[in-house]
């Protein structure tokens, strides 16, 4: 799927979220990576095979000042 050189990590790779962003819809809160992974503003992810990765609480919660 990825045409970049070097190629982006596949959707099955542990670093799949390092793939390049193809489209981003900030008003809707999601973006599509070139490996087919959909990433959401709340840090959740949807893999091309339909599996979901839940939000990462440490990344989505605001930090105390």
PDBQT receptor file of N, H, CA, C and O in Angstrom, charges set to zero:
ATOM      1  N   UNK A   1       0.827  -1.191   0.000  1.00  0.00    +0.000 N 
ATOM      2  CA  UNK A   1       0.000   0.000   0.000  1.00  0.00    +0.000 C 
ATOM      3  C   UNK A   1       0.874   1.258   0.000  1.00  0.00    +0.000 C 
ATOM      4  O   UNK A   1       0.583   2.196  -0.742  1.00  0.00    +0.000 OA
ATOM      5  N   UNK A   2       1.905   1.302   0.790  1.00  0.00    +0.000 N 
ATOM      6  H   UNK A   2       2.141   0.540   1.393  1.00  0.00    +0.000 HD
ATOM      7  CA  UNK A   2       2.753   2.492   0.920  1.00  0.00    +0.000 C 
ATOM      8  C   UNK A   2       3.719   2.601  -0.258  1.00  0.00    +0.000 C 
ATOM      9  O   UNK A   2       4.375   1.625  -0.621  1.00  0.00    +0.000 OA
ATOM     10  N   UNK A   3       3.803   3.779  -0.847  1.00  0.00    +0.000 N 
ATOM     11  H   UNK A   3       3.270   4.572  -0.552  1.00  0.00    +0.000 HD
ATOM     12  CA  UNK A   3       4.711   4.025  -1.969  1.00  0.00    +0.000 C 
ATOM     13  C   UNK A   3       5.925   4.845  -1.548  1.00  0.00    +0.000 C 
ATOM     14  O   UNK A   3       6.746   5.199  -2.394  1.00  0.00    +0.000 OA
ATOM     15  N   UNK A   4       6.057   5.156  -0.258  1.00  0.00    +0.000 N 
ATOM     16  H   UNK A   4       5.390   4.869   0.430  1.00  0.00    +0.000 HD
ATOM     17  CA  UNK A   4       7.173   5.963   0.236  1.00  0.00    +0.000 C 
ATOM     18  C   UNK A   4       8.464   5.162   0.261  1.00  0.00    +0.000 C 
ATOM     19  O   UNK A   4       8.439   3.935   0.361  1.00  0.00    +0.000 OA
ATOM     20  N   UNK A   5       9.592   5.857   0.169  1.00  0.00    +0.000 N 
ATOM     21  H   UNK A   5       9.612   6.854   0.088  1.00  0.00    +0.000 HD
ATOM     22  CA  UNK A   5      10.914   5.232   0.277  1.00  0.00    +0.000 C 
ATOM     23  C   UNK A   5      11.674   5.932   1.363  1.00  0.00    +0.000 C 
ATOM     24  O   UNK A   5      11.857   7.145   1.260  1.00  0.00    +0.000 OA
ATOM     25  N   UNK A   6      12.132   5.270   2.395  1.00  0.00    +0.000 N 
ATOM     26  H   UNK A   6      11.984   4.284   2.479  1.00  0.00    +0.000 HD
ATOM     27  CA  UNK A   6      11.820   3.879   2.719  1.00  0.00    +0.000 C 
ATOM     28  C   UNK A   6      10.339   3.729   3.050  1.00  0.00    +0.000 C 
ATOM     29  O   UNK A   6       9.686   4.696   3.441  1.00  0.00    +0.000 OA
ATOM     30  N   UNK A   7       9.816   2.535   2.896  1.00  0.00    +0.000 N 
ATOM     31  H   UNK A   7      10.346   1.749   2.578  1.00  0.00    +0.000 HD
ATOM     32  CA  UNK A   7       8.390   2.329   3.144  1.00  0.00    +0.000 C 
ATOM     33  C   UNK A   7       8.024   2.566   4.609  1.00  0.00    +0.000 C 
ATOM     34  O   UNK A   7       8.823   2.334   5.516  1.00  0.00    +0.000 OA
ATOM     35  N   UNK A   8       6.817   3.024   4.806  1.00  0.00    +0.000 N 
ATOM     36  H   UNK A   8       6.168   3.213   4.069  1.00  0.00    +0.000 HD
ATOM     37  CA  UNK A   8       6.297   3.230   6.162  1.00  0.00    +0.000 C 
ATOM     38  C   UNK A   8       6.035   1.879   6.815  1.00  0.00    +0.000 C 
ATOM     39  O   UNK A   8       5.879   0.875   6.120  1.00  0.00    +0.000 OA
ATOM     40  N   UNK A   9       5.985   1.846   8.157  1.00  0.00    +0.000 N 
ATOM     41  H   UNK A   9       6.111   2.662   8.721  1.00  0.00    +0.000 HD
ATOM     42  CA  UNK A   9       5.689   0.589   8.852  1.00  0.00    +0.000 C 
ATOM     43  C   UNK A   9       4.303   0.065   8.461  1.00  0.00    +0.000 C 
ATOM     44  O   UNK A   9       3.378   0.848   8.247  1.00  0.00    +0.000 OA
ATOM     45  N   UNK A  10       4.167  -1.241   8.370  1.00  0.00    +0.000 N 
ATOM     46  H   UNK A  10       4.919  -1.877   8.544  1.00  0.00    +0.000 HD
ATOM     47  CA  UNK A  10       2.875  -1.837   8.032  1.00  0.00    +0.000 C 
ATOM     48  C   UNK A  10       1.905  -1.670   9.203  1.00  0.00    +0.000 C 
ATOM     49  O   UNK A  10       2.304  -1.327  10.316  1.00  0.00    +0.000 OA
ATOM     50  N   UNK A  11       0.647  -1.915   8.930  1.00  0.00    +0.000 N 
ATOM     51  H   UNK A  11       0.323  -2.193   8.026  1.00  0.00    +0.000 HD
ATOM     52  CA  UNK A  11      -0.381  -1.797   9.966  1.00  0.00    +0.000 C 
ATOM     53  C   UNK A  11      -0.179  -2.797  11.094  1.00  0.00    +0.000 C 
ATOM     54  O   UNK A  11      -0.668  -2.579  12.202  1.00  0.00    +0.000 OA
ATOM     55  N   UNK A  12       0.538  -3.901  10.830  1.00  0.00    +0.000 N 
ATOM     56  H   UNK A  12       0.935  -4.078   9.930  1.00  0.00    +0.000 HD
ATOM     57  CA  UNK A  12       0.786  -4.926  11.847  1.00  0.00    +0.000 C 
ATOM     58  C   UNK A  12       2.036  -4.655  12.678  1.00  0.00    +0.000 C 
ATOM     59  O   UNK A  12       2.264  -5.325  13.686  1.00  0.00    +0.000 OA
ATOM     60  N   UNK A  13       2.845  -3.688  12.271  1.00  0.00    +0.000 N 
ATOM     61  H   UNK A  13       2.660  -3.144  11.452  1.00  0.00    +0.000 HD
ATOM     62  CA  UNK A  13       4.092  -3.394  12.981  1.00  0.00    +0.000 C 
ATOM     63  C   UNK A  13       3.799  -2.674  14.296  1.00  0.00    +0.000 C 
ATOM     64  O   UNK A  13       2.790  -1.982  14.426  1.00  0.00    +0.000 OA
ATOM     65  N   UNK A  14       4.686  -2.846  15.259  1.00  0.00    +0.000 N 
ATOM     66  H   UNK A  14       5.506  -3.409  15.154  1.00  0.00    +0.000 HD
ATOM     67  CA  UNK A  14       4.485  -2.197  16.562  1.00  0.00    +0.000 C 
ATOM     68  C   UNK A  14       4.561  -0.677  16.453  1.00  0.00    +0.000 C 
ATOM     69  O   UNK A  14       3.983   0.029  17.280  1.00  0.00    +0.000 OA
ATOM     70  N   UNK A  15       5.261  -0.165  15.448  1.00  0.00    +0.000 N 
ATOM     71  H   UNK A  15       5.730  -0.738  14.776  1.00  0.00    +0.000 HD
ATOM     72  CA  UNK A  15       5.368   1.289  15.257  1.00  0.00    +0.000 C 
ATOM     73  C   UNK A  15       4.497   1.770  14.095  1.00  0.00    +0.000 C 
ATOM     74  O   UNK A  15       4.850   2.724  13.402  1.00  0.00    +0.000 OA
ATOM     75  N   UNK A  16       3.355   1.102  13.886  1.00  0.00    +0.000 N 
ATOM     76  H   UNK A  16       3.069   0.327  14.449  1.00  0.00    +0.000 HD
ATOM     77  CA  UNK A  16       2.478   1.422  12.757  1.00  0.00    +0.000 C 
ATOM     78  C   UNK A  16       2.012   2.876  12.731  1.00  0.00    +0.000 C 
ATOM     79  O   UNK A  16       1.711   3.411  11.664  1.00  0.00    +0.000 OA
ATOM     80  N   UNK A  17       1.950   3.511  13.884  1.00  0.00    +0.000 N 
ATOM     81  H   UNK A  17       2.194   3.076  14.751  1.00  0.00    +0.000 HD
ATOM     82  CA  UNK A  17       1.490   4.902  13.926  1.00  0.00    +0.000 C 
ATOM     83  C   UNK A  17       2.558   5.895  13.459  1.00  0.00    +0.000 C 
ATOM     84  O   UNK A  17       2.317   7.102  13.450  1.00  0.00    +0.000 OA
ATOM     85  N   UNK A  18       3.741   5.394  13.070  1.00  0.00    +0.000 N 
ATOM     86  H   UNK A  18       3.937   4.413  13.077  1.00  0.00    +0.000 HD
ATOM     87  CA  UNK A  18       4.793   6.253  12.522  1.00  0.00    +0.000 C 
ATOM     88  C   UNK A  18       4.641   6.435  11.012  1.00  0.00    +0.000 C 
ATOM     89  O   UNK A  18       5.427   7.155  10.397  1.00  0.00    +0.000 OA
ATOM     90  N   UNK A  19       3.639   5.793  10.408  1.00  0.00    +0.000 N 
ATOM     91  H   UNK A  19       3.000   5.208  10.908  1.00  0.00    +0.000 HD
ATOM     92  CA  UNK A  19       3.400   5.943   8.972  1.00  0.00    +0.000 C 
ATOM     93  C   UNK A  19       2.957   7.377   8.666  1.00  0.00    +0.000 C 
ATOM     94  O   UNK A  19       2.469   8.092   9.542  1.00  0.00    +0.000 OA
ATOM     95  N   UNK A  20       3.136   7.772   7.429  1.00  0.00    +0.000 N 
ATOM     96  H   UNK A  20       3.532   7.192   6.718  1.00  0.00    +0.000 HD
ATOM     97  CA  UNK A  20       2.776   9.136   7.015  1.00  0.00    +0.000 C 
ATOM     98  C   UNK A  20       1.263   9.331   6.979  1.00  0.00    +0.000 C 
ATOM     99  O   UNK A  20       0.498   8.427   6.643  1.00  0.00    +0.000 OA
ATOM    100  N   UNK A  21       0.872  10.531   7.333  1.00  0.00    +0.000 N 
ATOM    101  H   UNK A  21       1.493  11.266   7.605  1.00  0.00    +0.000 HD
ATOM    102  CA  UNK A  21      -0.530  10.918   7.314  1.00  0.00    +0.000 C 
ATOM    103  C   UNK A  21      -0.930  11.258   5.879  1.00  0.00    +0.000 C 
ATOM    104  O   UNK A  21      -0.321  12.124   5.251  1.00  0.00    +0.000 OA
ATOM    105  N   UNK A  22      -1.955  10.574   5.361  1.00  0.00    +0.000 N 
ATOM    106  H   UNK A  22      -2.449   9.870   5.871  1.00  0.00    +0.000 HD
ATOM    107  CA  UNK A  22      -2.433  10.845   4.003  1.00  0.00    +0.000 C 
ATOM    108  C   UNK A  22      -3.498  11.917   3.990  1.00  0.00    +0.000 C 
ATOM    109  O   UNK A  22      -3.422  12.870   3.214  1.00  0.00    +0.000 OA
ATOM    110  N   UNK A  23      -4.485  11.762   4.843  1.00  0.00    +0.000 N 
ATOM    111  H   UNK A  23      -4.547  10.988   5.473  1.00  0.00    +0.000 HD
ATOM    112  CA  UNK A  23      -5.570  12.743   4.955  1.00  0.00    +0.000 C 
ATOM    113  C   UNK A  23      -5.859  12.976   6.428  1.00  0.00    +0.000 C 
ATOM    114  O   UNK A  23      -5.687  12.086   7.262  1.00  0.00    +0.000 OA
ATOM    115  N   UNK A  24      -6.303  14.193   6.732  1.00  0.00    +0.000 N 
ATOM    116  H   UNK A  24      -6.442  14.915   6.055  1.00  0.00    +0.000 HD
ATOM    117  CA  UNK A  24      -6.587  14.550   8.118  1.00  0.00    +0.000 C 
ATOM    118  C   UNK A  24      -7.838  15.410   8.135  1.00  0.00    +0.000 C 
ATOM    119  O   UNK A  24      -7.938  16.387   7.393  1.00  0.00    +0.000 OA
ATOM    120  N   UNK A  25      -8.780  15.052   8.971  1.00  0.00    +0.000 N 
ATOM    121  H   UNK A  25      -8.699  14.258   9.574  1.00  0.00    +0.000 HD
ATOM    122  CA  UNK A  25     -10.024  15.783   9.130  1.00  0.00    +0.000 C 
ATOM    123  C   UNK A  25     -10.136  16.244  10.581  1.00  0.00    +0.000 C 
ATOM    124  O   UNK A  25     -10.831  15.614  11.378  1.00  0.00    +0.000 OA
ATOM    125  N   UNK A  26      -9.454  17.344  10.932  1.00  0.00    +0.000 N 
ATOM    126  H   UNK A  26      -8.889  17.856  10.285  1.00  0.00    +0.000 HD
ATOM    127  CA  UNK A  26      -9.447  17.789  12.331  1.00  0.00    +0.000 C 
ATOM    128  C   UNK A  26     -10.844  18.119  12.858  1.00  0.00    +0.000 C 
ATOM    129  O   UNK A  26     -11.120  17.942  14.045  1.00  0.00    +0.000 OA
ATOM    130  N   UNK A  27     -11.721  18.596  11.977  1.00  0.00    +0.000 N 
ATOM    131  H   UNK A  27     -11.497  18.740  11.013  1.00  0.00    +0.000 HD
ATOM    132  CA  UNK A  27     -13.077  18.920  12.421  1.00  0.00    +0.000 C 
ATOM    133  C   UNK A  27     -13.856  17.660  12.798  1.00  0.00    +0.000 C 
ATOM    134  O   UNK A  27     -14.820  17.733  13.560  1.00  0.00    +0.000 OA
ATOM    135  N   UNK A  28     -13.444  16.509  12.271  1.00  0.00    +0.000 N 
ATOM    136  H   UNK A  28     -12.661  16.450  11.652  1.00  0.00    +0.000 HD
ATOM    137  CA  UNK A  28     -14.085  15.241  12.597  1.00  0.00    +0.000 C 
ATOM    138  C   UNK A  28     -13.254  14.420  13.591  1.00  0.00    +0.000 C 
ATOM    139  O   UNK A  28     -13.747  13.448  14.165  1.00  0.00    +0.000 OA
ATOM    140  N   UNK A  29     -12.008  14.812  13.787  1.00  0.00    +0.000 N 
ATOM    141  H   UNK A  29     -11.608  15.602  13.320  1.00  0.00    +0.000 HD
ATOM    142  CA  UNK A  29     -11.170  14.161  14.793  1.00  0.00    +0.000 C 
ATOM    143  C   UNK A  29     -10.475  12.892  14.359  1.00  0.00    +0.000 C 
ATOM    144  O   UNK A  29     -10.182  12.042  15.199  1.00  0.00    +0.000 OA
ATOM    145  N   UNK A  30     -10.198  12.732  13.058  1.00  0.00    +0.000 N 
ATOM    146  H   UNK A  30     -10.437  13.424  12.376  1.00  0.00    +0.000 HD
ATOM    147  CA  UNK A  30      -9.520  11.522  12.618  1.00  0.00    +0.000 C 
ATOM    148  C   UNK A  30      -8.646  11.791  11.407  1.00  0.00    +0.000 C 
ATOM    149  O   UNK A  30      -8.799  12.792  10.708  1.00  0.00    +0.000 OA
ATOM    150  N   UNK A  31      -7.711  10.852  11.178  1.00  0.00    +0.000 N 
ATOM    151  H   UNK A  31      -7.586  10.038  11.746  1.00  0.00    +0.000 HD
ATOM    152  CA  UNK A  31      -6.829  10.924  10.025  1.00  0.00    +0.000 C 
ATOM    153  C   UNK A  31      -6.528   9.526   9.526  1.00  0.00    +0.000 C 
ATOM    154  O   UNK A  31      -6.665   8.553  10.267  1.00  0.00    +0.000 OA
ATOM    155  N   UNK A  32      -6.114   9.423   8.260  1.00  0.00    +0.000 N 
ATOM    156  H   UNK A  32      -6.002  10.213   7.658  1.00  0.00    +0.000 HD
ATOM    157  CA  UNK A  32      -5.785   8.142   7.649  1.00  0.00    +0.000 C 
ATOM    158  C   UNK A  32      -4.299   8.102   7.349  1.00  0.00    +0.000 C 
ATOM    159  O   UNK A  32      -3.769   8.987   6.677  1.00  0.00    +0.000 OA
ATOM    160  N   UNK A  33      -3.627   7.070   7.850  1.00  0.00    +0.000 N 
ATOM    161  H   UNK A  33      -4.058   6.351   8.396  1.00  0.00    +0.000 HD
ATOM    162  CA  UNK A  33      -2.208   6.866   7.573  1.00  0.00    +0.000 C 
ATOM    163  C   UNK A  33      -2.059   6.057   6.291  1.00  0.00    +0.000 C 
ATOM    164  O   UNK A  33      -2.997   5.379   5.870  1.00  0.00    +0.000 OA
ATOM    165  N   UNK A  34      -0.891   6.125   5.671  1.00  0.00    +0.000 N 
ATOM    166  H   UNK A  34      -0.129   6.675   6.013  1.00  0.00    +0.000 HD
ATOM    167  CA  UNK A  34      -0.689   5.441   4.394  1.00  0.00    +0.000 C 
ATOM    168  C   UNK A  34      -0.710   3.922   4.515  1.00  0.00    +0.000 C 
ATOM    169  O   UNK A  34      -0.807   3.234   3.498  1.00  0.00    +0.000 OA
ATOM    170  N   UNK A  35      -0.622   3.385   5.712  1.00  0.00    +0.000 N 
ATOM    171  H   UNK A  35      -0.543   3.943   6.537  1.00  0.00    +0.000 HD
ATOM    172  CA  UNK A  35      -0.701   1.937   5.892  1.00  0.00    +0.000 C 
ATOM    173  C   UNK A  35      -2.137   1.467   6.167  1.00  0.00    +0.000 C 
ATOM    174  O   UNK A  35      -2.362   0.297   6.478  1.00  0.00    +0.000 OA
ATOM    175  N   UNK A  36      -3.097   2.379   6.051  1.00  0.00    +0.000 N 
ATOM    176  H   UNK A  36      -2.914   3.329   5.798  1.00  0.00    +0.000 HD
ATOM    177  CA  UNK A  36      -4.505   2.025   6.221  1.00  0.00    +0.000 C 
ATOM    178  C   UNK A  36      -5.036   2.173   7.625  1.00  0.00    +0.000 C 
ATOM    179  O   UNK A  36      -6.221   1.930   7.854  1.00  0.00    +0.000 OA
ATOM    180  N   UNK A  37      -4.213   2.560   8.569  1.00  0.00    +0.000 N 
ATOM    181  H   UNK A  37      -3.250   2.757   8.384  1.00  0.00    +0.000 HD
ATOM    182  CA  UNK A  37      -4.641   2.759   9.954  1.00  0.00    +0.000 C 
ATOM    183  C   UNK A  37      -5.353   4.101  10.068  1.00  0.00    +0.000 C 
ATOM    184  O   UNK A  37      -4.875   5.112   9.553  1.00  0.00    +0.000 OA
ATOM    185  N   UNK A  38      -6.495   4.102  10.743  1.00  0.00    +0.000 N 
ATOM    186  H   UNK A  38      -6.883   3.281  11.161  1.00  0.00    +0.000 HD
ATOM    187  CA  UNK A  38      -7.205   5.346  11.040  1.00  0.00    +0.000 C 
ATOM    188  C   UNK A  38      -6.860   5.718  12.471  1.00  0.00    +0.000 C 
ATOM    189  O   UNK A  38      -7.021   4.912  13.388  1.00  0.00    +0.000 OA
ATOM    190  N   UNK A  39      -6.385   6.940  12.657  1.00  0.00    +0.000 N 
ATOM    191  H   UNK A  39      -6.254   7.594  11.912  1.00  0.00    +0.000 HD
ATOM    192  CA  UNK A  39      -6.035   7.425  13.996  1.00  0.00    +0.000 C 
ATOM    193  C   UNK A  39      -7.043   8.496  14.403  1.00  0.00    +0.000 C 
ATOM    194  O   UNK A  39      -7.481   9.306  13.585  1.00  0.00    +0.000 OA
ATOM    195  N   UNK A  40      -7.396   8.478  15.678  1.00  0.00    +0.000 N 
ATOM    196  H   UNK A  40      -7.040   7.821  16.342  1.00  0.00    +0.000 HD
ATOM    197  CA  UNK A  40      -8.377   9.417  16.212  1.00  0.00    +0.000 C 
ATOM    198  C   UNK A  40      -7.713  10.381  17.179  1.00  0.00    +0.000 C 
ATOM    199  O   UNK A  40      -6.691  10.062  17.787  1.00  0.00    +0.000 OA
ATOM    200  N   UNK A  41      -8.301  11.561  17.318  1.00  0.00    +0.000 N 
ATOM    201  H   UNK A  41      -9.131  11.820  16.824  1.00  0.00    +0.000 HD
ATOM    202  CA  UNK A  41      -7.757  12.587  18.210  1.00  0.00    +0.000 C 
ATOM    203  C   UNK A  41      -7.630  12.110  19.653  1.00  0.00    +0.000 C 
ATOM    204  O   UNK A  41      -6.765  12.584  20.390  1.00  0.00    +0.000 OA
ATOM    205  N   UNK A  42      -8.485  11.173  20.059  1.00  0.00    +0.000 N 
ATOM    206  H   UNK A  42      -9.187  10.787  19.461  1.00  0.00    +0.000 HD
ATOM    207  CA  UNK A  42      -8.436  10.693  21.444  1.00  0.00    +0.000 C 
ATOM    208  C   UNK A  42      -7.381   9.597  21.630  1.00  0.00    +0.000 C 
ATOM    209  O   UNK A  42      -7.331   8.969  22.687  1.00  0.00    +0.000 OA
ATOM    210  N   UNK A  43      -6.544   9.362  20.626  1.00  0.00    +0.000 N 
ATOM    211  H   UNK A  43      -6.585   9.872  19.767  1.00  0.00    +0.000 HD
ATOM    212  CA  UNK A  43      -5.445   8.392  20.578  1.00  0.00    +0.000 C 
ATOM    213  C   UNK A  43      -5.908   6.964  20.289  1.00  0.00    +0.000 C 
ATOM    214  O   UNK A  43      -5.078   6.055  20.281  1.00  0.00    +0.000 OA
ATOM    215  N   UNK A  44      -7.187   6.736  20.053  1.00  0.00    +0.000 N 
ATOM    216  H   UNK A  44      -7.862   7.475  20.059  1.00  0.00    +0.000 HD
ATOM    217  CA  UNK A  44      -7.644   5.421  19.629  1.00  0.00    +0.000 C 
ATOM    218  C   UNK A  44      -7.273   5.201  18.169  1.00  0.00    +0.000 C 
ATOM    219  O   UNK A  44      -6.993   6.153  17.441  1.00  0.00    +0.000 OA
ATOM    220  N   UNK A  45      -7.272   3.945  17.747  1.00  0.00    +0.000 N 
ATOM    221  H   UNK A  45      -7.499   3.171  18.338  1.00  0.00    +0.000 HD
ATOM    222  CA  UNK A  45      -6.898   3.611  16.375  1.00  0.00    +0.000 C 
ATOM    223  C   UNK A  45      -7.784   2.491  15.852  1.00  0.00    +0.000 C 
ATOM    224  O   UNK A  45      -8.270   1.658  16.618  1.00  0.00    +0.000 OA
ATOM    225  N   UNK A  46      -7.986   2.482  14.545  1.00  0.00    +0.000 N 
ATOM    226  H   UNK A  46      -7.591   3.159  13.924  1.00  0.00    +0.000 HD
ATOM    227  CA  UNK A  46      -8.726   1.422  13.875  1.00  0.00    +0.000 C 
ATOM    228  C   UNK A  46      -7.821   0.861  12.792  1.00  0.00    +0.000 C 
ATOM    229  O   UNK A  46      -7.395   1.581  11.889  1.00  0.00    +0.000 OA
ATOM    230  N   UNK A  47      -7.525  -0.454  12.891  1.00  0.00    +0.000 N 
ATOM    231  H   UNK A  47      -7.871  -1.039  13.625  1.00  0.00    +0.000 HD
ATOM    232  CA  UNK A  47      -6.640  -1.103  11.939  1.00  0.00    +0.000 C 
ATOM    233  C   UNK A  47      -7.420  -1.514  10.692  1.00  0.00    +0.000 C 
ATOM    234  O   UNK A  47      -8.640  -1.668  10.754  1.00  0.00    +0.000 OA
ATOM    235  N   UNK A  48      -6.736  -1.694   9.563  1.00  0.00    +0.000 N 
ATOM    236  H   UNK A  48      -5.745  -1.569   9.513  1.00  0.00    +0.000 HD
ATOM    237  CA  UNK A  48      -7.426  -2.036   8.318  1.00  0.00    +0.000 C 
ATOM    238  C   UNK A  48      -8.261  -3.315   8.379  1.00  0.00    +0.000 C 
ATOM    239  O   UNK A  48      -9.232  -3.456   7.636  1.00  0.00    +0.000 OA
ATOM    240  N   UNK A  49      -7.892  -4.243   9.254  1.00  0.00    +0.000 N 
ATOM    241  H   UNK A  49      -7.103  -4.129   9.858  1.00  0.00    +0.000 HD
ATOM    242  CA  UNK A  49      -8.649  -5.492   9.358  1.00  0.00    +0.000 C 
ATOM    243  C   UNK A  49      -9.856  -5.380  10.289  1.00  0.00    +0.000 C 
ATOM    244  O   UNK A  49     -10.535  -6.375  10.542  1.00  0.00    +0.000 OA
ATOM    245  N   UNK A  50     -10.127  -4.180  10.798  1.00  0.00    +0.000 N 
ATOM    246  H   UNK A  50      -9.575  -3.371  10.592  1.00  0.00    +0.000 HD
ATOM    247  CA  UNK A  50     -11.291  -3.946  11.650  1.00  0.00    +0.000 C 
ATOM    248  C   UNK A  50     -11.008  -3.996  13.134  1.00  0.00    +0.000 C 
ATOM    249  O   UNK A  50     -11.871  -3.637  13.935  1.00  0.00    +0.000 OA
ATOM    250  N   UNK A  51      -9.808  -4.435  13.528  1.00  0.00    +0.000 N 
ATOM    251  H   UNK A  51      -9.107  -4.727  12.877  1.00  0.00    +0.000 HD
ATOM    252  CA  UNK A  51      -9.471  -4.438  14.955  1.00  0.00    +0.000 C 
ATOM    253  C   UNK A  51      -9.312  -2.997  15.431  1.00  0.00    +0.000 C 
ATOM    254  O   UNK A  51      -8.868  -2.124  14.685  1.00  0.00    +0.000 OA
ATOM    255  N   UNK A  52      -9.679  -2.769  16.675  1.00  0.00    +0.000 N 
ATOM    256  H   UNK A  52     -10.040  -3.477  17.281  1.00  0.00    +0.000 HD
ATOM    257  CA  UNK A  52      -9.512  -1.437  17.247  1.00  0.00    +0.000 C 
ATOM    258  C   UNK A  52      -8.463  -1.471  18.350  1.00  0.00    +0.000 C 
ATOM    259  O   UNK A  52      -8.290  -2.474  19.042  1.00  0.00    +0.000 OA
ATOM    260  N   UNK A  53      -7.784  -0.371  18.491  1.00  0.00    +0.000 N 
ATOM    261  H   UNK A  53      -7.925   0.444  17.929  1.00  0.00    +0.000 HD
ATOM    262  CA  UNK A  53      -6.819  -0.190  19.570  1.00  0.00    +0.000 C 
ATOM    263  C   UNK A  53      -7.394   0.911  20.444  1.00  0.00    +0.000 C 
ATOM    264  O   UNK A  53      -7.584   2.035  19.981  1.00  0.00    +0.000 OA
ATOM    265  N   UNK A  54      -7.674   0.598  21.711  1.00  0.00    +0.000 N 
ATOM    266  H   UNK A  54      -7.519  -0.315  22.088  1.00  0.00    +0.000 HD
ATOM    267  CA  UNK A  54      -8.301   1.589  22.587  1.00  0.00    +0.000 C 
ATOM    268  C   UNK A  54      -7.416   2.803  22.826  1.00  0.00    +0.000 C 
ATOM    269  O   UNK A  54      -6.216   2.791  22.553  1.00  0.00    +0.000 OA
ATOM    270  N   UNK A  55      -8.038   3.835  23.337  1.00  0.00    +0.000 N 
ATOM    271  H   UNK A  55      -9.013   3.845  23.558  1.00  0.00    +0.000 HD
ATOM    272  CA  UNK A  55      -7.287   5.054  23.634  1.00  0.00    +0.000 C 
ATOM    273  C   UNK A  55      -6.180   4.763  24.634  1.00  0.00    +0.000 C 
ATOM    274  O   UNK A  55      -6.273   3.840  25.444  1.00  0.00    +0.000 OA
ATOM    275  N   UNK A  56      -5.139   5.567  24.560  1.00  0.00    +0.000 N 
ATOM    276  H   UNK A  56      -5.063   6.316  23.903  1.00  0.00    +0.000 HD
ATOM    277  CA  UNK A  56      -4.023   5.464  25.484  1.00  0.00    +0.000 C 
ATOM    278  C   UNK A  56      -4.254   6.502  26.586  1.00  0.00    +0.000 C 
ATOM    279  O   UNK A  56      -3.986   7.686  26.380  1.00  0.00    +0.000 OA
ATOM    280  N   UNK A  57      -4.752   6.070  27.760  1.00  0.00    +0.000 N 
ATOM    281  H   UNK A  57      -4.970   5.108  27.927  1.00  0.00    +0.000 HD
ATOM    282  CA  UNK A  57      -5.124   7.023  28.808  1.00  0.00    +0.000 C 
ATOM    283  C   UNK A  57      -4.016   8.016  29.157  1.00  0.00    +0.000 C 
ATOM    284  O   UNK A  57      -4.304   9.188  29.404  1.00  0.00    +0.000 OA
ATOM    285  N   UNK A  58      -2.786   7.585  29.183  1.00  0.00    +0.000 N 
ATOM    286  H   UNK A  58      -2.552   6.634  28.983  1.00  0.00    +0.000 HD
ATOM    287  CA  UNK A  58      -1.701   8.498  29.548  1.00  0.00    +0.000 C 
ATOM    288  C   UNK A  58      -1.516   9.585  28.505  1.00  0.00    +0.000 C 
ATOM    289  O   UNK A  58      -1.020  10.665  28.826  1.00  0.00    +0.000 OA
ATOM    290  N   UNK A  59      -1.903   9.325  27.268  1.00  0.00    +0.000 N 
ATOM    291  H   UNK A  59      -2.307   8.447  27.007  1.00  0.00    +0.000 HD
ATOM    292  CA  UNK A  59      -1.734  10.319  26.202  1.00  0.00    +0.000 C 
ATOM    293  C   UNK A  59      -2.950  11.200  26.036  1.00  0.00    +0.000 C 
ATOM    294  O   UNK A  59      -2.823  12.336  25.580  1.00  0.00    +0.000 OA
ATOM    295  N   UNK A  60      -4.137  10.708  26.395  1.00  0.00    +0.000 N 
ATOM    296  H   UNK A  60      -4.241   9.785  26.766  1.00  0.00    +0.000 HD
ATOM    297  CA  UNK A  60      -5.337  11.459  26.127  1.00  0.00    +0.000 C 
ATOM    298  C   UNK A  60      -5.803  12.326  27.288  1.00  0.00    +0.000 C 
ATOM    299  O   UNK A  60      -6.616  13.229  27.089  1.00  0.00    +0.000 OA
ATOM    300  N   UNK A  61      -5.308  12.074  28.495  1.00  0.00    +0.000 N 
ATOM    301  H   UNK A  61      -4.647  11.341  28.657  1.00  0.00    +0.000 HD
ATOM    302  CA  UNK A  61      -5.717  12.875  29.650  1.00  0.00    +0.000 C 
ATOM    303  C   UNK A  61      -4.849  14.116  29.779  1.00  0.00    +0.000 C 
ATOM    304  O   UNK A  61      -3.635  14.048  29.586  1.00  0.00    +0.000 OA
ATOM    305  N   UNK A  62      -5.459  15.248  30.105  1.00  0.00    +0.000 N 
ATOM    306  H   UNK A  62      -6.445  15.304  30.262  1.00  0.00    +0.000 HD
ATOM    307  CA  UNK A  62      -4.656  16.446  30.312  1.00  0.00    +0.000 C 
ATOM    308  C   UNK A  62      -3.735  16.294  31.521  1.00  0.00    +0.000 C 
ATOM    309  O   UNK A  62      -4.097  15.640  32.499  1.00  0.00    +0.000 OA
ATOM    310  N   UNK A  63      -2.583  16.876  31.458  1.00  0.00    +0.000 N 
ATOM    311  H   UNK A  63      -2.289  17.407  30.663  1.00  0.00    +0.000 HD
ATOM    312  CA  UNK A  63      -1.643  16.805  32.583  1.00  0.00    +0.000 C 
ATOM    313  C   UNK A  63      -1.910  17.941  33.551  1.00  0.00    +0.000 C 
ATOM    314  O   UNK A  63      -2.350  19.020  33.157  1.00  0.00    +0.000 OA
ATOM    315  N   UNK A  64      -1.643  17.690  34.804  1.00  0.00    +0.000 N 
ATOM    316  H   UNK A  64      -1.285  16.812  35.125  1.00  0.00    +0.000 HD
ATOM    317  CA  UNK A  64      -1.835  18.719  35.828  1.00  0.00    +0.000 C 
ATOM    318  C   UNK A  64      -0.722  19.751  35.728  1.00  0.00    +0.000 C 
ATOM    319  O   UNK A  64       0.434  19.416  35.468  1.00  0.00    +0.000 OA
ATOM    320  N   UNK A  65      -1.082  20.993  35.935  1.00  0.00    +0.000 N 
ATOM    321  H   UNK A  65      -2.021  21.265  36.146  1.00  0.00    +0.000 HD
ATOM    322  CA  UNK A  65      -0.088  22.070  35.825  1.00  0.00    +0.000 C 
ATOM    323  C   UNK A  65       0.680  22.246  37.094  1.00  0.00    +0.000 C 
ATOM    324  O   UNK A  65       1.554  23.109  37.172  1.00  0.00    +0.000 OA
TER     325      UNK A  65
